[in-house]
């Protein structure tokens, strides 16, 4: 076989004559009724044609031939959907792709029931009149180059999906690869969010500024390019799992004072990047997935103030970035005290002269005050805390109304009820500092 084989064949031929398999590190089958209805509509439109009617074209399928089987690199969603249809058409169907992932199995069951309740739609489909273009490579790397270029499925891959495939295939040992695939899936919920936050912090490095720092509203396709650039193209080929940290050294004593991994550290492919991402996902979940049933002071403040979005969405975003930097540098020990003074520092923008607070406004403030650099490069916790306590914020509360009024009222009521402190408009910042101290003491 040549390095790359490209052929046009029927779906029936593909399913009957190729031993297909899905690598463990592929994302699960995630198609829902939305993607299926889109596909059925395309079948229906094709059947309505009264002119020359070529076979229905299902798109490209990228396969990696490993000597025994053809691993599906791109096309799993479409092939699995067609397998479900084939079983409904013919219960003796012998297409033997094996599925193990619980998310995959759940979606297969749901979609099987959906098709079963819409069985008349199955008359639209003749597997021998469906064509696919198969791209078969002997090199796994080449297969993934095609995969990242084509990405033709109905539910488009995000940057994190591509990174998963990229880094898991860098792990040569099957058992270890499967173990990390399972770890990845268990924490799937926030991985894309955390990846974007990490990319943002890395690109806002004062000494190594990036040409393009995407805002959080950048479309998913641009984010995909950013994430693959930051966490695939720029990772080193080494398989060493290295972390960079701060250490306090005394005679005969060494104390690590930070996370194992540093947010802006250089990264290696495979295990190193995966552990780096999972580590900061744990931090993110600790900081921002606060359960309302947990009644500690930090969670309560996060639920009642930070998570209430009313003209503060951009403030919250950069507050969260800074807090993630703090936990990276100093761990979770003093997170309550730091978060309160960080709130004072960042959310003061809500009560300045500006009528609206845009992302660019907050980003410029973060850049001018060098708050990320101050946190990540501080030698001691006290050093950054003194900066936040003594920083002179600019407040203008002479005439406030609308969203500013609601913000002030929410802060006032929170600290009145939980720190027995009144926060006036006239002396907002001085009262807030007293309220923070009382909330910490209570």
Phi, psi and omega per residue, in radians:
X1 nan 2.421 3.059
X2 -1.193 2.963 -3.136
X3 -1.024 -0.628 3.114
X4 -2.369 2.303 3.051
X5 -2.095 2.269 3.105
X6 -2.152 2.280 -3.105
X7 -2.599 2.694 3.047
X8 -1.912 2.078 -3.088
X9 -2.409 2.935 3.080
X10 -1.383 2.738 3.086
X11 -1.083 -0.661 3.106
X12 -1.007 -0.769 3.116
X13 -1.078 -0.799 -3.133
X14 -1.039 -0.833 -3.045
X15 -1.287 -0.499 -3.088
X16 -1.546 -0.523 -2.928
X17 -2.004 0.008 3.104
X18 -2.133 2.296 3.064
X19 -1.417 1.776 -3.033
X20 -1.668 2.556 3.104
X21 -2.544 2.701 3.113
X22 -1.962 2.046 3.136
X23 -1.023 2.591 -3.123
X24 -1.037 -0.521 -3.031
X25 -1.527 0.024 3.036
X26 -1.227 2.665 3.044
X27 -1.148 2.733 -3.125
X28 -1.230 2.960 3.055
X29 -1.258 2.121 -2.995
X30 -2.227 0.119 -3.139
X31 -1.110 2.476 3.121
X32 -2.108 -3.023 3.130
X33 -0.985 -0.571 -3.115
X34 -1.047 -0.905 -3.120
X35 -1.191 -0.637 -3.134
X36 -1.165 -0.751 3.115
X37 -1.086 -0.635 3.093
X38 -1.098 -0.749 3.131
X39 -1.161 -0.749 3.127
X40 -1.106 -0.649 3.096
X41 -1.095 -0.707 3.117
X42 -1.127 -0.681 3.063
X43 -1.079 -0.769 -3.111
X44 -1.106 -0.785 3.125
X45 -1.085 -0.646 3.115
X46 -1.168 -0.706 -3.116
X47 -1.179 -0.508 -3.117
X48 -1.243 -0.311 -3.068
X49 -1.082 2.340 -3.129
X50 -1.926 -0.134 3.074
X51 -1.497 -2.847 3.075
X52 -0.974 2.245 -3.036
X53 -2.111 1.736 3.046
X54 -1.247 3.002 3.066
X55 -1.050 2.609 3.074
X56 -1.138 2.363 -3.095
X57 -1.777 2.055 -3.085
X58 -1.603 -0.097 3.092
X59 1.853 -2.954 -3.102
X60 -1.610 2.499 3.052
X61 -2.126 2.109 -3.134
X62 -1.745 2.185 -3.082
X63 -2.180 2.527 3.008
X64 -1.957 2.071 3.137
X65 -1.577 2.025 -3.069
X66 -1.759 0.246 3.120
X67 1.788 -0.421 3.135
X68 -2.139 -0.699 -3.065
X69 -2.453 2.916 3.103
X70 -1.832 1.862 3.121
X71 -1.343 2.272 -3.136
X72 -1.385 1.972 3.133
X73 -1.649 -0.698 3.046
X74 -2.417 2.203 3.120
X75 2.241 0.025 -3.087
X76 -0.986 -0.741 -3.048
X77 -1.098 -0.781 -3.109
X78 -1.227 -0.758 -3.101
X79 -1.146 -0.736 3.137
X80 -1.109 -0.728 3.102
X81 -1.058 -0.751 3.138
X82 -1.204 -0.541 3.064
X83 -1.122 -0.725 3.106
X84 -1.042 -0.763 3.120
X85 -1.115 -0.678 -3.105
X86 -1.149 -0.632 3.127
X87 -1.173 -0.669 3.097
X88 -1.191 -0.617 3.105
X89 -1.257 -0.599 -3.058
X90 -2.613 1.825 -3.072
X91 -1.118 -0.281 3.122
X92 -1.596 0.191 3.127
X93 -0.945 2.340 -3.039
X94 -1.990 0.343 3.073
X95 -1.122 2.164 -2.847
X96 -1.991 0.620 3.013
X97 -1.231 2.310 -3.105
X98 -1.729 2.433 -3.141
X99 -2.164 2.381 -3.120
X100 -2.234 -0.435 -3.026
X101 -1.157 2.268 -3.105
X102 -1.028 -0.627 3.101
X103 -1.138 -0.748 3.098
X104 -1.052 -0.854 -3.100
X105 -1.074 -0.671 3.129
X106 -1.138 -0.755 3.127
X107 -1.206 -0.621 3.080
X108 -1.070 -0.784 3.132
X109 -1.086 -0.812 -3.135
X110 -1.085 -0.738 -3.096
X111 -1.296 -0.549 3.044
X112 -1.070 -0.806 3.128
X113 -1.142 -0.636 3.103
X114 -1.107 -0.815 3.124
X115 -1.123 -0.671 -3.104
X116 -1.088 -0.628 -3.140
X117 -1.419 -0.123 3.104
X118 -2.226 0.841 -2.955
X119 -1.131 -0.421 3.137
X120 -1.098 -0.431 -3.139
X121 -1.178 -0.372 -3.066
X122 -1.193 -0.371 3.123
X123 -1.149 -0.257 -3.128
X124 -1.293 -0.274 -2.834
X125 -1.991 2.173 3.027
X126 -2.206 1.916 -3.013
X127 -1.083 -0.451 -3.118
X128 -1.436 -0.071 3.088
X129 -2.040 0.443 3.048
X130 -2.044 2.175 3.138
X131 -1.830 2.578 2.997
X132 -2.335 2.685 2.967
X133 -1.728 2.068 3.108
X134 -1.720 2.352 3.057
X135 -2.046 1.925 -3.085
X136 -1.947 2.231 3.126
X137 -2.133 2.655 3.036
X138 -1.511 -0.373 -3.126
X139 -1.731 2.227 3.110
X140 -1.141 -0.673 3.116
X141 -1.072 -0.726 3.139
X142 -1.149 -0.686 3.112
X143 -1.037 -0.704 -3.126
X144 -1.299 -0.453 3.015
X145 -1.116 -0.739 3.065
X146 -1.121 -0.756 -3.114
X147 -1.019 -0.827 -3.101
X148 -1.233 -0.471 3.141
X149 -1.394 -0.756 -3.050
X150 -1.366 -1.077 3.133
X151 0.715 1.085 -2.961
X152 -1.691 -0.007 -3.031
X153 -1.128 2.936 -3.085
X154 -1.260 -0.583 3.071
X155 -1.879 1.784 -2.942
X156 -1.138 2.545 3.141
X157 -1.269 2.479 3.002
X158 -1.566 3.004 3.122
X159 -1.014 -0.641 -3.105
X160 -1.210 -0.597 3.069
X161 -1.092 -0.748 3.132
X162 -1.168 -0.691 3.125
X163 -1.124 -0.646 3.106
X164 -1.025 -0.898 -3.136
X165 -1.091 -0.740 -3.095
X166 -1.051 -0.805 -3.020
X167 -1.499 -0.570 3.112
X168 -1.165 -0.618 3.139
X169 -1.278 -0.179 3.065
X170 -1.411 -0.175 3.118
X171 -1.613 1.988 -2.983
X172 -1.359 -0.587 -3.092
X173 -1.346 2.154 -3.043
X174 -1.053 -0.795 -3.101
X175 -1.111 -0.729 3.125
X176 -1.167 -0.717 3.113
X177 -1.059 -0.790 -3.135
X178 -1.159 -0.622 3.108
X179 -1.102 -0.771 3.131
X180 -1.250 -0.544 3.057
X181 -1.083 -0.706 3.128
X182 -1.192 -0.742 3.096
X183 -1.035 -0.725 -3.138
X184 -1.065 -0.839 -3.082
X185 -1.133 -0.611 -3.136
X186 -1.123 -0.471 -3.100
X187 -1.965 0.358 -3.016
X188 -1.000 -0.596 -2.944
X189 -0.869 -0.829 -3.006
X190 -1.953 0.182 -3.041
X191 -1.103 -0.719 3.137
X192 -1.117 -0.763 3.114
X193 -1.042 -0.802 -3.104
X194 -1.172 -0.726 3.095
X195 -0.979 -0.764 -3.119
X196 -1.167 -0.676 3.123
X197 -1.138 -0.769 3.140
X198 -1.096 -0.738 3.108
X199 -1.066 -0.733 -3.135
X200 -1.056 -0.838 -3.109
X201 -1.134 -0.714 3.132
X202 -1.128 -0.673 -3.097
X203 -1.378 -0.301 3.089
X204 -1.633 0.420 3.095
X205 -1.205 2.130 -3.067
X206 -1.061 -0.605 -3.083
X207 -1.535 -0.377 -3.109
X208 -2.303 1.099 -3.059
X209 -1.157 2.402 3.101
X210 -1.522 2.664 3.119
X211 -1.173 -0.556 -3.066
X212 -2.293 1.972 3.030
X213 -1.865 1.843 -3.060
X214 -1.200 2.523 3.010
X215 -1.454 2.933 -3.022
X216 -1.232 -0.225 3.122
X217 -1.694 0.062 3.064
X218 -0.980 2.472 -3.070
X219 -1.145 2.761 -3.008
X220 -1.041 -0.593 -3.104
X221 -1.170 -0.698 3.087
X222 -1.167 -0.699 3.104
X223 -1.077 -0.668 3.116
X224 -1.024 -0.760 3.126
X225 -1.137 -0.697 3.130
X226 -1.107 -0.830 -3.076
X227 -1.169 -0.710 3.118
X228 -1.197 -0.554 3.077
X229 -1.180 -0.817 -3.066
X230 -1.275 -0.688 -2.941
X231 -2.037 0.098 3.009
X232 -2.176 -1.074 -3.074
X233 -1.100 -0.608 -3.052
X234 -1.647 -0.006 3.073
X235 -1.417 2.585 -3.125
X236 -1.411 2.746 -3.083
X237 -1.338 -0.189 3.134
X238 -1.106 2.595 3.099
X239 -1.733 0.179 -3.114
X240 -1.274 2.355 3.110
X241 -1.650 1.617 -3.033
X242 -1.929 2.373 3.005
X243 -2.039 2.699 3.118
X244 -2.145 2.289 -3.038
X245 -2.544 2.975 3.051
X246 -1.642 2.486 -3.134
X247 -2.300 2.297 2.980
X248 -1.595 2.222 -3.068
X249 -2.044 2.121 2.965
X250 -2.100 3.055 3.130
X251 -1.054 2.118 3.127
X252 1.130 0.243 -3.108
X253 -2.429 2.333 3.041
X254 -2.244 2.184 3.138
X255 -2.145 2.099 3.081
X256 -1.343 2.211 -3.035
X257 -1.936 0.201 -3.102
X258 -2.502 3.077 3.020
X259 -1.024 2.780 3.087
X260 -1.090 -0.675 -3.089
X261 -1.840 2.446 3.090
X262 -1.744 2.429 -3.042
X263 -0.945 -0.720 -3.044
X264 -1.763 0.295 -3.097
X265 -1.241 2.717 2.975
X266 -1.151 2.609 -3.044
X267 -2.171 2.564 3.012
X268 -1.812 2.757 -3.127
X269 -1.217 2.810 3.026
X270 1.379 -2.239 -3.013
X271 -1.009 -0.682 -3.085
X272 -1.063 -0.908 3.114
X273 -1.097 -0.736 -3.094
X274 -1.101 -0.805 3.114
X275 -1.108 -0.681 3.080
X276 -1.008 -0.872 -3.119
X277 -1.149 -0.779 -3.116
X278 -1.152 -0.613 3.103
X279 -1.062 -0.825 -3.113
X280 -1.332 -0.385 3.016
X281 -1.206 -0.667 3.037
X282 -1.056 -0.756 3.110
X283 -1.098 -0.761 3.127
X284 -1.049 -0.807 -3.130
X285 -1.097 -0.690 3.105
X286 -1.104 -0.726 -3.037
X287 -1.383 -0.693 -2.898
X288 -2.137 -0.206 3.040
X289 -1.689 1.000 -3.040
X290 -1.432 2.194 -3.115
X291 -1.314 2.265 -3.125
X292 -1.129 -0.338 3.133
X293 -1.375 -0.314 3.121
X294 -1.481 2.094 -2.989
X295 -1.789 0.615 3.031
X296 -1.430 2.845 -3.001
X297 -1.113 -0.679 -3.114
X298 -1.131 -0.867 -3.124
X299 -1.053 -0.715 -3.109
X300 -1.127 -0.760 3.106
X301 -1.103 -0.737 3.138
X302 -1.111 -0.753 -3.099
X303 -1.227 -0.713 -2.996
X304 -1.513 -0.459 -3.065
X305 -2.023 -1.016 -3.019
X306 -1.166 -0.747 -3.062
X307 -1.417 -0.062 3.052
X308 -1.546 1.875 -3.053
X309 -1.656 2.006 3.082
X310 -2.628 1.473 -3.073
X311 1.304 0.301 -3.055
X312 -2.225 0.258 -3.038
X313 -1.076 -0.706 3.139
X314 -1.283 -0.586 3.077
X315 -1.128 -0.763 -3.141
X316 -1.086 -0.709 -3.085
X317 -1.043 -0.830 -3.110
X318 -1.341 -0.511 2.990
X319 -1.030 -0.779 -3.137
X320 -1.163 -0.676 3.085
X321 -1.064 -0.788 -3.124
X322 -1.149 -0.671 -3.132
X323 -1.191 -0.632 3.067
X324 -1.128 -0.677 3.049
X325 -1.046 -0.722 -3.105
X326 -1.107 -0.826 -3.123
X327 -1.146 -0.589 3.042
X328 -1.059 -0.756 -3.046
X329 -1.451 -0.667 -2.983
X330 -2.164 0.036 -3.129
X331 1.370 -2.895 -2.982
X332 -1.753 -0.012 -2.976
X333 -1.034 -0.850 -3.038
X334 -1.871 0.517 -2.989
X335 -1.143 -0.581 3.139
X336 -1.111 -0.956 -3.099
X337 -1.053 -0.803 -3.119
X338 -1.084 -0.764 -3.082
X339 -1.092 -0.615 -3.133
X340 -1.196 -0.768 3.125
X341 -1.305 -0.512 3.023
X342 -1.156 -0.665 3.075
X343 -1.033 -0.822 3.100
X344 -0.988 -0.802 -3.054
X345 -1.129 -0.850 -3.031
X346 -1.487 -0.760 -3.048
X347 -1.325 -0.080 3.042
X348 -1.064 -0.422 3.121
X349 -1.096 -0.407 -3.138
X350 -1.193 -0.408 -3.096
X351 -2.030 0.512 3.029
X352 -1.658 -2.876 -3.031
X353 -1.262 -0.287 -3.079
X354 -1.293 2.421 3.124
X355 -1.339 -0.551 3.111
X356 -2.289 2.615 3.129
X357 -1.968 1.996 3.139
X358 -1.733 2.877 3.131
X359 -1.049 -0.718 3.141
X360 -1.056 -0.617 3.123
X361 -1.076 -0.836 -3.104
X362 -1.202 -0.727 -3.129
X363 -1.077 -0.706 3.108
X364 -1.120 -0.682 3.109
X365 -1.104 -0.790 3.114
X366 -1.069 -0.728 -3.116
X367 -1.197 -0.778 -3.107
X368 -1.155 -0.657 -3.105
X369 -1.516 -0.158 3.129
X370 0.967 0.645 -3.026
X371 -1.147 -0.661 3.107
X372 -1.093 -0.795 3.136
X373 -1.104 -0.697 -3.136
X374 -1.096 -0.700 -3.139
X375 -1.221 -0.907 -3.010
X376 -1.225 -0.372 -3.097
X377 -1.945 0.114 3.105
X378 -1.229 2.454 3.109
X379 -1.394 -0.620 -3.111
X380 -2.293 2.747 3.084
X381 -1.074 -0.710 -3.111
X382 -1.033 -0.590 -3.121
X383 -1.055 -0.835 -3.110
X384 -1.335 -0.562 3.132
X385 -1.134 -0.749 3.118
X386 -1.064 -0.719 3.109
X387 -1.024 -0.837 -3.108
X388 -1.157 -0.659 -3.118
X389 -1.196 -0.631 -3.002
X390 -1.750 -0.100 -3.130
X391 -1.127 2.295 -3.094
X392 -1.525 1.747 -3.128
X393 -1.403 2.708 -3.123
X394 -1.788 1.990 -3.099
X395 -2.076 2.403 3.060
X396 -2.330 1.797 -3.056
X397 -2.131 0.367 -3.127
X398 -1.124 -0.836 3.133
X399 -2.285 1.670 3.127
X400 -2.055 2.535 3.123
X401 -2.710 3.078 3.084
X402 1.043 -2.280 -3.057
X403 -1.122 -0.599 3.098
X404 -1.138 -0.730 3.115
X405 -1.071 -0.786 -3.131
X406 -1.136 -0.657 3.123
X407 -1.097 -0.833 -3.138
X408 -1.062 -0.763 -3.112
X409 -1.102 -0.693 -3.134
X410 -1.147 -0.734 3.133
X411 -1.174 -0.746 3.138
X412 -1.049 -0.840 -3.096
X413 -1.165 -0.653 3.141
X414 -1.073 -0.890 -3.067
X415 -1.337 -0.453 3.048
X416 -1.138 -0.735 -3.089
X417 -1.394 -0.459 -2.999
X418 -2.037 -0.136 3.108
X419 -2.427 0.113 3.127
X420 0.882 0.762 -3.099
X421 -2.279 2.303 3.089
X422 -1.584 2.348 3.116
X423 -1.990 1.852 -3.092
X424 -1.457 2.820 3.063
X425 -1.221 -0.696 -3.037
X426 -1.160 -0.651 -3.089
X427 -2.136 0.794 -3.009
X428 -0.937 -0.912 -3.019
X429 -1.208 -0.753 3.111
X430 -1.086 -0.722 3.130
X431 -1.179 -0.651 -3.139
X432 -1.122 -0.706 3.114
X433 -1.074 -0.732 3.099
X434 -1.135 -0.723 -3.132
X435 -1.098 -0.707 3.114
X436 -1.079 -0.784 3.133
X437 -1.070 -0.737 -3.128
X438 -1.202 -0.634 3.130
X439 -1.160 -0.644 3.121
X440 -1.211 -0.589 -3.107
X441 -1.348 -0.628 -2.964
X442 -1.133 nan nan
